[in-house]
């Protein structure tokens, strides 16, 4: 996250945005091996990433988007 914030400052004003996405419990094989119940599927996280790429406003440059389902 720190690297992304630094990079966002370097590219500010260039038309490039830098963001990170931090998902919570996602239904994956790795999580299936734990006692934790997944809160969302990979498709839901992918939709958030797609929104960040296509629609996130410039004011979100350098942001971390937390997704917990």
mmJSON file of the N, C-alpha and C atoms, coordinates in Angstrom:
{"data_MODEL":{"atom_site":{
"group_PDB":["ATOM","ATOM","ATOM","ATOM","ATOM","ATOM","ATOM","ATOM","ATOM","ATOM","ATOM","ATOM","ATOM","ATOM","ATOM","ATOM","ATOM","ATOM","ATOM","ATOM","ATOM","ATOM","ATOM","ATOM","ATOM","ATOM","ATOM","ATOM","ATOM","ATOM","ATOM","ATOM","ATOM","ATOM","ATOM","ATOM","ATOM","ATOM","ATOM","ATOM","ATOM","ATOM","ATOM","ATOM","ATOM","ATOM","ATOM","ATOM","ATOM","ATOM","ATOM","ATOM","ATOM","ATOM","ATOM","ATOM","ATOM","ATOM","ATOM","ATOM","ATOM","ATOM","ATOM","ATOM","ATOM","ATOM","ATOM","ATOM","ATOM","ATOM","ATOM","ATOM","ATOM","ATOM","ATOM","ATOM","ATOM","ATOM","ATOM","ATOM","ATOM","ATOM","ATOM","ATOM","ATOM","ATOM","ATOM","ATOM","ATOM","ATOM","ATOM","ATOM","ATOM","ATOM","ATOM","ATOM","ATOM","ATOM","ATOM","ATOM","ATOM","ATOM","ATOM","ATOM","ATOM","ATOM","ATOM","ATOM","ATOM","ATOM","ATOM","ATOM","ATOM","ATOM","ATOM","ATOM","ATOM","ATOM","ATOM","ATOM","ATOM","ATOM","ATOM","ATOM","ATOM","ATOM","ATOM","ATOM","ATOM","ATOM","ATOM","ATOM","ATOM","ATOM","ATOM","ATOM","ATOM","ATOM","ATOM","ATOM","ATOM","ATOM","ATOM","ATOM","ATOM","ATOM","ATOM","ATOM","ATOM","ATOM","ATOM","ATOM","ATOM","ATOM","ATOM","ATOM","ATOM","ATOM","ATOM","ATOM","ATOM","ATOM","ATOM","ATOM","ATOM","ATOM","ATOM","ATOM","ATOM","ATOM","ATOM","ATOM","ATOM","ATOM","ATOM","ATOM","ATOM","ATOM","ATOM","ATOM","ATOM","ATOM","ATOM","ATOM","ATOM","ATOM","ATOM","ATOM","ATOM","ATOM","ATOM","ATOM","ATOM","ATOM","ATOM","ATOM","ATOM","ATOM","ATOM","ATOM","ATOM","ATOM","ATOM","ATOM","ATOM","ATOM","ATOM"],
"id":[1,2,3,4,5,6,7,8,9,10,11,12,13,14,15,16,17,18,19,20,21,22,23,24,25,26,27,28,29,30,31,32,33,34,35,36,37,38,39,40,41,42,43,44,45,46,47,48,49,50,51,52,53,54,55,56,57,58,59,60,61,62,63,64,65,66,67,68,69,70,71,72,73,74,75,76,77,78,79,80,81,82,83,84,85,86,87,88,89,90,91,92,93,94,95,96,97,98,99,100,101,102,103,104,105,106,107,108,109,110,111,112,113,114,115,116,117,118,119,120,121,122,123,124,125,126,127,128,129,130,131,132,133,134,135,136,137,138,139,140,141,142,143,144,145,146,147,148,149,150,151,152,153,154,155,156,157,158,159,160,161,162,163,164,165,166,167,168,169,170,171,172,173,174,175,176,177,178,179,180,181,182,183,184,185,186,187,188,189,190,191,192,193,194,195,196,197,198,199,200,201,202,203,204,205,206,207],
"type_symbol":["N","C","C","N","C","C","N","C","C","N","C","C","N","C","C","N","C","C","N","C","C","N","C","C","N","C","C","N","C","C","N","C","C","N","C","C","N","C","C","N","C","C","N","C","C","N","C","C","N","C","C","N","C","C","N","C","C","N","C","C","N","C","C","N","C","C","N","C","C","N","C","C","N","C","C","N","C","C","N","C","C","N","C","C","N","C","C","N","C","C","N","C","C","N","C","C","N","C","C","N","C","C","N","C","C","N","C","C","N","C","C","N","C","C","N","C","C","N","C","C","N","C","C","N","C","C","N","C","C","N","C","C","N","C","C","N","C","C","N","C","C","N","C","C","N","C","C","N","C","C","N","C","C","N","C","C","N","C","C","N","C","C","N","C","C","N","C","C","N","C","C","N","C","C","N","C","C","N","C","C","N","C","C","N","C","C","N","C","C","N","C","C","N","C","C","N","C","C","N","C","C","N","C","C","N","C","C"],
"label_atom_id":["N","CA","C","N","CA","C","N","CA","C","N","CA","C","N","CA","C","N","CA","C","N","CA","C","N","CA","C","N","CA","C","N","CA","C","N","CA","C","N","CA","C","N","CA","C","N","CA","C","N","CA","C","N","CA","C","N","CA","C","N","CA","C","N","CA","C","N","CA","C","N","CA","C","N","CA","C","N","CA","C","N","CA","C","N","CA","C","N","CA","C","N","CA","C","N","CA","C","N","CA","C","N","CA","C","N","CA","C","N","CA","C","N","CA","C","N","CA","C","N","CA","C","N","CA","C","N","CA","C","N","CA","C","N","CA","C","N","CA","C","N","CA","C","N","CA","C","N","CA","C","N","CA","C","N","CA","C","N","CA","C","N","CA","C","N","CA","C","N","CA","C","N","CA","C","N","CA","C","N","CA","C","N","CA","C","N","CA","C","N","CA","C","N","CA","C","N","CA","C","N","CA","C","N","CA","C","N","CA","C","N","CA","C","N","CA","C","N","CA","C","N","CA","C","N","CA","C","N","CA","C","N","CA","C","N","CA","C","N","CA","C"],
"label_alt_id":[null,null,null,null,null,null,null,null,null,null,null,null,null,null,null,null,null,null,null,null,null,null,null,null,null,null,null,null,null,null,null,null,null,null,null,null,null,null,null,null,null,null,null,null,null,null,null,null,null,null,null,null,null,null,null,null,null,null,null,null,null,null,null,null,null,null,null,null,null,null,null,null,null,null,null,null,null,null,null,null,null,null,null,null,null,null,null,null,null,null,null,null,null,null,null,null,null,null,null,null,null,null,null,null,null,null,null,null,null,null,null,null,null,null,null,null,null,null,null,null,null,null,null,null,null,null,null,null,null,null,null,null,null,null,null,null,null,null,null,null,null,null,null,null,null,null,null,null,null,null,null,null,null,null,null,null,null,null,null,null,null,null,null,null,null,null,null,null,null,null,null,null,null,null,null,null,null,null,null,null,null,null,null,null,null,null,null,null,null,null,null,null,null,null,null,null,null,null,null,null,null,null,null,null,null,null,null],
"label_comp_id":["UNK","UNK","UNK","UNK","UNK","UNK","UNK","UNK","UNK","UNK","UNK","UNK","UNK","UNK","UNK","UNK","UNK","UNK","UNK","UNK","UNK","UNK","UNK","UNK","UNK","UNK","UNK","UNK","UNK","UNK","UNK","UNK","UNK","UNK","UNK","UNK","UNK","UNK","UNK","UNK","UNK","UNK","UNK","UNK","UNK","UNK","UNK","UNK","UNK","UNK","UNK","UNK","UNK","UNK","UNK","UNK","UNK","UNK","UNK","UNK","UNK","UNK","UNK","UNK","UNK","UNK","UNK","UNK","UNK","UNK","UNK","UNK","UNK","UNK","UNK","UNK","UNK","UNK","UNK","UNK","UNK","UNK","UNK","UNK","UNK","UNK","UNK","UNK","UNK","UNK","UNK","UNK","UNK","UNK","UNK","UNK","UNK","UNK","UNK","UNK","UNK","UNK","UNK","UNK","UNK","UNK","UNK","UNK","UNK","UNK","UNK","UNK","UNK","UNK","UNK","UNK","UNK","UNK","UNK","UNK","UNK","UNK","UNK","UNK","UNK","UNK","UNK","UNK","UNK","UNK","UNK","UNK","UNK","UNK","UNK","UNK","UNK","UNK","UNK","UNK","UNK","UNK","UNK","UNK","UNK","UNK","UNK","UNK","UNK","UNK","UNK","UNK","UNK","UNK","UNK","UNK","UNK","UNK","UNK","UNK","UNK","UNK","UNK","UNK","UNK","UNK","UNK","UNK","UNK","UNK","UNK","UNK","UNK","UNK","UNK","UNK","UNK","UNK","UNK","UNK","UNK","UNK","UNK","UNK","UNK","UNK","UNK","UNK","UNK","UNK","UNK","UNK","UNK","UNK","UNK","UNK","UNK","UNK","UNK","UNK","UNK","UNK","UNK","UNK","UNK","UNK","UNK"],
"label_asym_id":["A","A","A","A","A","A","A","A","A","A","A","A","A","A","A","A","A","A","A","A","A","A","A","A","A","A","A","A","A","A","A","A","A","A","A","A","A","A","A","A","A","A","A","A","A","A","A","A","A","A","A","A","A","A","A","A","A","A","A","A","A","A","A","A","A","A","A","A","A","A","A","A","A","A","A","A","A","A","A","A","A","A","A","A","A","A","A","A","A","A","A","A","A","A","A","A","A","A","A","A","A","A","A","A","A","A","A","A","A","A","A","A","A","A","A","A","A","A","A","A","A","A","A","A","A","A","A","A","A","A","A","A","A","A","A","A","A","A","A","A","A","A","A","A","A","A","A","A","A","A","A","A","A","A","A","A","A","A","A","A","A","A","A","A","A","A","A","A","A","A","A","A","A","A","A","A","A","A","A","A","A","A","A","A","A","A","A","A","A","A","A","A","A","A","A","A","A","A","A","A","A","A","A","A","A","A","A"],
"label_entity_id":["1","1","1","1","1","1","1","1","1","1","1","1","1","1","1","1","1","1","1","1","1","1","1","1","1","1","1","1","1","1","1","1","1","1","1","1","1","1","1","1","1","1","1","1","1","1","1","1","1","1","1","1","1","1","1","1","1","1","1","1","1","1","1","1","1","1","1","1","1","1","1","1","1","1","1","1","1","1","1","1","1","1","1","1","1","1","1","1","1","1","1","1","1","1","1","1","1","1","1","1","1","1","1","1","1","1","1","1","1","1","1","1","1","1","1","1","1","1","1","1","1","1","1","1","1","1","1","1","1","1","1","1","1","1","1","1","1","1","1","1","1","1","1","1","1","1","1","1","1","1","1","1","1","1","1","1","1","1","1","1","1","1","1","1","1","1","1","1","1","1","1","1","1","1","1","1","1","1","1","1","1","1","1","1","1","1","1","1","1","1","1","1","1","1","1","1","1","1","1","1","1","1","1","1","1","1","1"],
"label_seq_id":[1,1,1,2,2,2,3,3,3,4,4,4,5,5,5,6,6,6,7,7,7,8,8,8,9,9,9,10,10,10,11,11,11,12,12,12,13,13,13,14,14,14,15,15,15,16,16,16,17,17,17,18,18,18,19,19,19,20,20,20,21,21,21,22,22,22,23,23,23,24,24,24,25,25,25,26,26,26,27,27,27,28,28,28,29,29,29,30,30,30,31,31,31,32,32,32,33,33,33,34,34,34,35,35,35,36,36,36,37,37,37,38,38,38,39,39,39,40,40,40,41,41,41,42,42,42,43,43,43,44,44,44,45,45,45,46,46,46,47,47,47,48,48,48,49,49,49,50,50,50,51,51,51,52,52,52,53,53,53,54,54,54,55,55,55,56,56,56,57,57,57,58,58,58,59,59,59,60,60,60,61,61,61,62,62,62,63,63,63,64,64,64,65,65,65,66,66,66,67,67,67,68,68,68,69,69,69],
"pdbx_PDB_ins_code":[null,null,null,null,null,null,null,null,null,null,null,null,null,null,null,null,null,null,null,null,null,null,null,null,null,null,null,null,null,null,null,null,null,null,null,null,null,null,null,null,null,null,null,null,null,null,null,null,null,null,null,null,null,null,null,null,null,null,null,null,null,null,null,null,null,null,null,null,null,null,null,null,null,null,null,null,null,null,null,null,null,null,null,null,null,null,null,null,null,null,null,null,null,null,null,null,null,null,null,null,null,null,null,null,null,null,null,null,null,null,null,null,null,null,null,null,null,null,null,null,null,null,null,null,null,null,null,null,null,null,null,null,null,null,null,null,null,null,null,null,null,null,null,null,null,null,null,null,null,null,null,null,null,null,null,null,null,null,null,null,null,null,null,null,null,null,null,null,null,null,null,null,null,null,null,null,null,null,null,null,null,null,null,null,null,null,null,null,null,null,null,null,null,null,null,null,null,null,null,null,null,null,null,null,null,null,null],
"Cartn_x":[0.837,0.0,0.88,1.957,2.867,3.506,3.908,4.498,3.48,2.233,1.189,0.943,0.939,0.74,1.892,3.112,4.272,4.208,3.866,3.761,2.643,1.537,0.42,0.868,1.7,2.215,3.133,3.936,4.851,4.115,2.976,2.257,1.104,0.889,-0.21,-0.146,-1.295,-1.38,-1.041,-0.649,-0.263,-1.409,-2.545,-3.663,-3.637,-2.631,-2.522,-2.932,-3.732,-4.124,-3.518,-3.16,-2.631,-3.522,-4.043,-4.883,-4.544,-4.846,-4.733,-6.117,-6.324,-7.568,-7.194,-7.792,-7.515,-8.781,-8.892,-10.089,-10.011,-11.165,-11.257,-11.322,-12.197,-12.31,-12.925,-12.099,-12.545,-12.586,-13.606,-13.791,-12.702,-11.613,-10.486,-10.117,-9.314,-8.855,-8.074,-7.283,-6.5,-7.416,-8.448,-9.349,-10.166,-10.439,-11.213,-10.486,-9.185,-8.394,-8.346,-9.086,-9.099,-10.514,-10.671,-12.025,-12.811,-12.218,-12.882,-13.821,-15.009,-16.018,-15.821,-15.744,-15.564,-16.778,-16.493,-17.562,-17.969,-17.13,-17.43,-16.672,-17.065,-16.39,-15.374,-14.529,-13.512,-14.136,-15.32,-15.991,-16.367,-16.718,-17.071,-15.844,-14.718,-13.482,-13.09,-13.234,-12.909,-13.783,-15.047,-15.924,-15.447,-14.944,-14.411,-13.171,-12.281,-11.084,-11.493,-12.477,-12.965,-13.5,-14.228,-14.738,-13.582,-12.564,-11.4,-10.732,-10.637,-9.99,-10.834,-12.144,-12.996,-13.686,-13.998,-14.88,-14.393,-13.357,-12.933,-12.526,-12.99,-12.636,-11.161,-10.62,-9.217,-8.899,-9.891,-9.678,-9.311,-9.503,-9.168,-7.736,-6.986,-5.591,-4.847,-4.179,-3.432,-4.257,-5.512,-6.399,-6.23,-6.571,-6.694,-8.188,-8.713,-10.135,-10.271,-10.879,-11.103,-12.425,-12.415,-13.603,-13.805,-14.902,-15.133,-16.378,-17.096,-18.249,-19.473],
"Cartn_y":[-1.185,0.0,1.246,1.196,2.342,2.608,1.536,1.702,2.313,1.838,2.366,3.851,4.247,5.666,6.517,6.016,6.743,6.851,5.73,5.726,6.658,6.681,7.572,9.026,9.389,10.763,11.048,10.068,10.263,10.467,9.785,9.871,10.868,11.527,12.496,13.51,13.741,14.706,14.136,12.86,12.244,11.495,11.383,10.619,9.156,8.778,7.405,7.407,6.433,6.284,5.007,5.048,3.874,3.619,2.387,1.999,0.562,0.201,-1.189,-1.673,-2.973,-3.594,-4.644,-4.535,-5.456,-6.248,-7.461,-8.252,-8.99,-9.204,-10.019,-11.487,-12.239,-13.67,-13.974,-14.5,-14.819,-16.344,-16.841,-18.279,-18.834,-19.283,-19.873,-21.208,-21.991,-23.269,-23.05,-21.978,-21.72,-21.476,-20.67,-20.377,-21.609,-22.477,-23.69,-24.603,-24.439,-25.269,-24.677,-23.614,-22.96,-23.013,-22.71,-22.686,-21.415,-20.504,-19.247,-19.411,-18.872,-18.951,-17.786,-18.06,-16.967,-16.046,-14.755,-13.761,-13.408,-13.758,-13.395,-14.301,-14.243,-15.0,-14.146,-14.807,-14.089,-13.151,-13.508,-12.646,-11.296,-11.286,-10.02,-9.115,-9.704,-8.92,-8.396,-9.229,-8.811,-7.643,-7.622,-6.494,-5.206,-5.288,-4.099,-3.601,-4.52,-4.137,-3.484,-4.069,-3.49,-2.086,-1.869,-0.526,0.444,0.001,0.864,1.267,0.328,0.594,1.527,1.302,2.004,3.256,3.289,4.346,5.137,4.69,5.382,6.816,7.77,9.168,9.436,10.467,10.829,11.057,11.483,11.749,10.485,9.315,8.066,7.618,8.385,8.035,7.83,6.692,6.378,5.677,5.389,4.776,3.271,2.727,1.284,1.007,0.164,-0.185,-1.512,-1.463,-2.675,-3.295,-4.609,-5.337,-6.497,-6.444,-7.49,-8.317,-8.075,-8.897,-8.668],
"Cartn_z":[0.0,0.0,0.0,0.776,0.815,-0.531,-1.217,-2.55,-3.502,-3.442,-4.327,-4.066,-2.813,-2.484,-3.021,-2.896,-3.426,-4.939,-5.594,-7.05,-7.509,-6.786,-7.129,-7.117,-6.154,-6.105,-7.29,-7.673,-8.805,-10.116,-10.294,-11.576,-11.541,-10.402,-10.281,-11.429,-12.053,-13.144,-14.513,-14.562,-15.838,-16.506,-15.821,-16.37,-15.938,-15.172,-14.66,-13.196,-12.813,-11.426,-10.863,-9.598,-8.903,-7.699,-7.617,-6.491,-6.115,-4.875,-4.454,-4.044,-4.162,-3.728,-2.689,-1.506,-0.405,-0.089,-0.644,-0.385,0.949,1.549,2.754,2.366,2.994,2.734,1.375,0.468,-0.888,-1.035,-1.7,-1.893,-2.82,-2.225,-2.967,-2.334,-3.033,-2.472,-1.181,-1.116,0.083,1.289,1.112,2.225,2.605,1.642,1.92,2.915,3.056,3.965,5.374,5.613,6.924,7.495,8.775,9.345,9.007,8.25,7.933,6.749,6.891,5.834,4.863,3.547,2.583,2.544,2.383,2.342,0.914,-0.05,-1.442,-2.403,-3.662,-4.701,-5.446,-6.208,-6.976,-7.997,-8.503,-9.478,-8.873,-7.596,-6.951,-6.786,-6.44,-6.331,-7.713,-8.73,-10.094,-10.537,-10.128,-10.474,-9.826,-8.601,-7.931,-8.662,-9.048,-9.793,-11.119,-11.798,-13.049,-12.86,-11.763,-11.471,-11.251,-10.51,-10.261,-11.574,-12.492,-13.783,-14.649,-14.675,-15.63,-15.091,-13.799,-13.316,-12.105,-11.434,-10.208,-10.529,-9.734,-9.977,-9.664,-10.273,-10.057,-8.582,-7.82,-6.396,-5.616,-6.216,-5.533,-5.803,-6.564,-6.843,-5.517,-5.379,-4.169,-3.104,-3.399,-2.408,-2.333,-1.166,-0.98,-0.842,-1.699,-1.67,-0.923,0.246,1.033,0.636,0.389,-0.046,0.915,1.673,2.661,2.431,1.34,1.011,1.839],
"occupancy":[1.0,1.0,1.0,1.0,1.0,1.0,1.0,1.0,1.0,1.0,1.0,1.0,1.0,1.0,1.0,1.0,1.0,1.0,1.0,1.0,1.0,1.0,1.0,1.0,1.0,1.0,1.0,1.0,1.0,1.0,1.0,1.0,1.0,1.0,1.0,1.0,1.0,1.0,1.0,1.0,1.0,1.0,1.0,1.0,1.0,1.0,1.0,1.0,1.0,1.0,1.0,1.0,1.0,1.0,1.0,1.0,1.0,1.0,1.0,1.0,1.0,1.0,1.0,1.0,1.0,1.0,1.0,1.0,1.0,1.0,1.0,1.0,1.0,1.0,1.0,1.0,1.0,1.0,1.0,1.0,1.0,1.0,1.0,1.0,1.0,1.0,1.0,1.0,1.0,1.0,1.0,1.0,1.0,1.0,1.0,1.0,1.0,1.0,1.0,1.0,1.0,1.0,1.0,1.0,1.0,1.0,1.0,1.0,1.0,1.0,1.0,1.0,1.0,1.0,1.0,1.0,1.0,1.0,1.0,1.0,1.0,1.0,1.0,1.0,1.0,1.0,1.0,1.0,1.0,1.0,1.0,1.0,1.0,1.0,1.0,1.0,1.0,1.0,1.0,1.0,1.0,1.0,1.0,1.0,1.0,1.0,1.0,1.0,1.0,1.0,1.0,1.0,1.0,1.0,1.0,1.0,1.0,1.0,1.0,1.0,1.0,1.0,1.0,1.0,1.0,1.0,1.0,1.0,1.0,1.0,1.0,1.0,1.0,1.0,1.0,1.0,1.0,1.0,1.0,1.0,1.0,1.0,1.0,1.0,1.0,1.0,1.0,1.0,1.0,1.0,1.0,1.0,1.0,1.0,1.0,1.0,1.0,1.0,1.0,1.0,1.0,1.0,1.0,1.0,1.0,1.0,1.0],
"B_iso_or_equiv":[0.0,0.0,0.0,0.0,0.0,0.0,0.0,0.0,0.0,0.0,0.0,0.0,0.0,0.0,0.0,0.0,0.0,0.0,0.0,0.0,0.0,0.0,0.0,0.0,0.0,0.0,0.0,0.0,0.0,0.0,0.0,0.0,0.0,0.0,0.0,0.0,0.0,0.0,0.0,0.0,0.0,0.0,0.0,0.0,0.0,0.0,0.0,0.0,0.0,0.0,0.0,0.0,0.0,0.0,0.0,0.0,0.0,0.0,0.0,0.0,0.0,0.0,0.0,0.0,0.0,0.0,0.0,0.0,0.0,0.0,0.0,0.0,0.0,0.0,0.0,0.0,0.0,0.0,0.0,0.0,0.0,0.0,0.0,0.0,0.0,0.0,0.0,0.0,0.0,0.0,0.0,0.0,0.0,0.0,0.0,0.0,0.0,0.0,0.0,0.0,0.0,0.0,0.0,0.0,0.0,0.0,0.0,0.0,0.0,0.0,0.0,0.0,0.0,0.0,0.0,0.0,0.0,0.0,0.0,0.0,0.0,0.0,0.0,0.0,0.0,0.0,0.0,0.0,0.0,0.0,0.0,0.0,0.0,0.0,0.0,0.0,0.0,0.0,0.0,0.0,0.0,0.0,0.0,0.0,0.0,0.0,0.0,0.0,0.0,0.0,0.0,0.0,0.0,0.0,0.0,0.0,0.0,0.0,0.0,0.0,0.0,0.0,0.0,0.0,0.0,0.0,0.0,0.0,0.0,0.0,0.0,0.0,0.0,0.0,0.0,0.0,0.0,0.0,0.0,0.0,0.0,0.0,0.0,0.0,0.0,0.0,0.0,0.0,0.0,0.0,0.0,0.0,0.0,0.0,0.0,0.0,0.0,0.0,0.0,0.0,0.0,0.0,0.0,0.0,0.0,0.0,0.0],
"pdbx_formal_charge":[null,null,null,null,null,null,null,null,null,null,null,null,null,null,null,null,null,null,null,null,null,null,null,null,null,null,null,null,null,null,null,null,null,null,null,null,null,null,null,null,null,null,null,null,null,null,null,null,null,null,null,null,null,null,null,null,null,null,null,null,null,null,null,null,null,null,null,null,null,null,null,null,null,null,null,null,null,null,null,null,null,null,null,null,null,null,null,null,null,null,null,null,null,null,null,null,null,null,null,null,null,null,null,null,null,null,null,null,null,null,null,null,null,null,null,null,null,null,null,null,null,null,null,null,null,null,null,null,null,null,null,null,null,null,null,null,null,null,null,null,null,null,null,null,null,null,null,null,null,null,null,null,null,null,null,null,null,null,null,null,null,null,null,null,null,null,null,null,null,null,null,null,null,null,null,null,null,null,null,null,null,null,null,null,null,null,null,null,null,null,null,null,null,null,null,null,null,null,null,null,null,null,null,null,null,null,null],
"auth_seq_id":[1,1,1,2,2,2,3,3,3,4,4,4,5,5,5,6,6,6,7,7,7,8,8,8,9,9,9,10,10,10,11,11,11,12,12,12,13,13,13,14,14,14,15,15,15,16,16,16,17,17,17,18,18,18,19,19,19,20,20,20,21,21,21,22,22,22,23,23,23,24,24,24,25,25,25,26,26,26,27,27,27,28,28,28,29,29,29,30,30,30,31,31,31,32,32,32,33,33,33,34,34,34,35,35,35,36,36,36,37,37,37,38,38,38,39,39,39,40,40,40,41,41,41,42,42,42,43,43,43,44,44,44,45,45,45,46,46,46,47,47,47,48,48,48,49,49,49,50,50,50,51,51,51,52,52,52,53,53,53,54,54,54,55,55,55,56,56,56,57,57,57,58,58,58,59,59,59,60,60,60,61,61,61,62,62,62,63,63,63,64,64,64,65,65,65,66,66,66,67,67,67,68,68,68,69,69,69],
"auth_comp_id":["UNK","UNK","UNK","UNK","UNK","UNK","UNK","UNK","UNK","UNK","UNK","UNK","UNK","UNK","UNK","UNK","UNK","UNK","UNK","UNK","UNK","UNK","UNK","UNK","UNK","UNK","UNK","UNK","UNK","UNK","UNK","UNK","UNK","UNK","UNK","UNK","UNK","UNK","UNK","UNK","UNK","UNK","UNK","UNK","UNK","UNK","UNK","UNK","UNK","UNK","UNK","UNK","UNK","UNK","UNK","UNK","UNK","UNK","UNK","UNK","UNK","UNK","UNK","UNK","UNK","UNK","UNK","UNK","UNK","UNK","UNK","UNK","UNK","UNK","UNK","UNK","UNK","UNK","UNK","UNK","UNK","UNK","UNK","UNK","UNK","UNK","UNK","UNK","UNK","UNK","UNK","UNK","UNK","UNK","UNK","UNK","UNK","UNK","UNK","UNK","UNK","UNK","UNK","UNK","UNK","UNK","UNK","UNK","UNK","UNK","UNK","UNK","UNK","UNK","UNK","UNK","UNK","UNK","UNK","UNK","UNK","UNK","UNK","UNK","UNK","UNK","UNK","UNK","UNK","UNK","UNK","UNK","UNK","UNK","UNK","UNK","UNK","UNK","UNK","UNK","UNK","UNK","UNK","UNK","UNK","UNK","UNK","UNK","UNK","UNK","UNK","UNK","UNK","UNK","UNK","UNK","UNK","UNK","UNK","UNK","UNK","UNK","UNK","UNK","UNK","UNK","UNK","UNK","UNK","UNK","UNK","UNK","UNK","UNK","UNK","UNK","UNK","UNK","UNK","UNK","UNK","UNK","UNK","UNK","UNK","UNK","UNK","UNK","UNK","UNK","UNK","UNK","UNK","UNK","UNK","UNK","UNK","UNK","UNK","UNK","UNK","UNK","UNK","UNK","UNK","UNK","UNK"],
"auth_asym_id":["A","A","A","A","A","A","A","A","A","A","A","A","A","A","A","A","A","A","A","A","A","A","A","A","A","A","A","A","A","A","A","A","A","A","A","A","A","A","A","A","A","A","A","A","A","A","A","A","A","A","A","A","A","A","A","A","A","A","A","A","A","A","A","A","A","A","A","A","A","A","A","A","A","A","A","A","A","A","A","A","A","A","A","A","A","A","A","A","A","A","A","A","A","A","A","A","A","A","A","A","A","A","A","A","A","A","A","A","A","A","A","A","A","A","A","A","A","A","A","A","A","A","A","A","A","A","A","A","A","A","A","A","A","A","A","A","A","A","A","A","A","A","A","A","A","A","A","A","A","A","A","A","A","A","A","A","A","A","A","A","A","A","A","A","A","A","A","A","A","A","A","A","A","A","A","A","A","A","A","A","A","A","A","A","A","A","A","A","A","A","A","A","A","A","A","A","A","A","A","A","A","A","A","A","A","A","A"],
"auth_atom_id":["N","CA","C","N","CA","C","N","CA","C","N","CA","C","N","CA","C","N","CA","C","N","CA","C","N","CA","C","N","CA","C","N","CA","C","N","CA","C","N","CA","C","N","CA","C","N","CA","C","N","CA","C","N","CA","C","N","CA","C","N","CA","C","N","CA","C","N","CA","C","N","CA","C","N","CA","C","N","CA","C","N","CA","C","N","CA","C","N","CA","C","N","CA","C","N","CA","C","N","CA","C","N","CA","C","N","CA","C","N","CA","C","N","CA","C","N","CA","C","N","CA","C","N","CA","C","N","CA","C","N","CA","C","N","CA","C","N","CA","C","N","CA","C","N","CA","C","N","CA","C","N","CA","C","N","CA","C","N","CA","C","N","CA","C","N","CA","C","N","CA","C","N","CA","C","N","CA","C","N","CA","C","N","CA","C","N","CA","C","N","CA","C","N","CA","C","N","CA","C","N","CA","C","N","CA","C","N","CA","C","N","CA","C","N","CA","C","N","CA","C","N","CA","C","N","CA","C","N","CA","C","N","CA","C","N","CA","C","N","CA","C"],
"pdbx_PDB_model_num":[1,1,1,1,1,1,1,1,1,1,1,1,1,1,1,1,1,1,1,1,1,1,1,1,1,1,1,1,1,1,1,1,1,1,1,1,1,1,1,1,1,1,1,1,1,1,1,1,1,1,1,1,1,1,1,1,1,1,1,1,1,1,1,1,1,1,1,1,1,1,1,1,1,1,1,1,1,1,1,1,1,1,1,1,1,1,1,1,1,1,1,1,1,1,1,1,1,1,1,1,1,1,1,1,1,1,1,1,1,1,1,1,1,1,1,1,1,1,1,1,1,1,1,1,1,1,1,1,1,1,1,1,1,1,1,1,1,1,1,1,1,1,1,1,1,1,1,1,1,1,1,1,1,1,1,1,1,1,1,1,1,1,1,1,1,1,1,1,1,1,1,1,1,1,1,1,1,1,1,1,1,1,1,1,1,1,1,1,1,1,1,1,1,1,1,1,1,1,1,1,1,1,1,1,1,1,1]
}}}
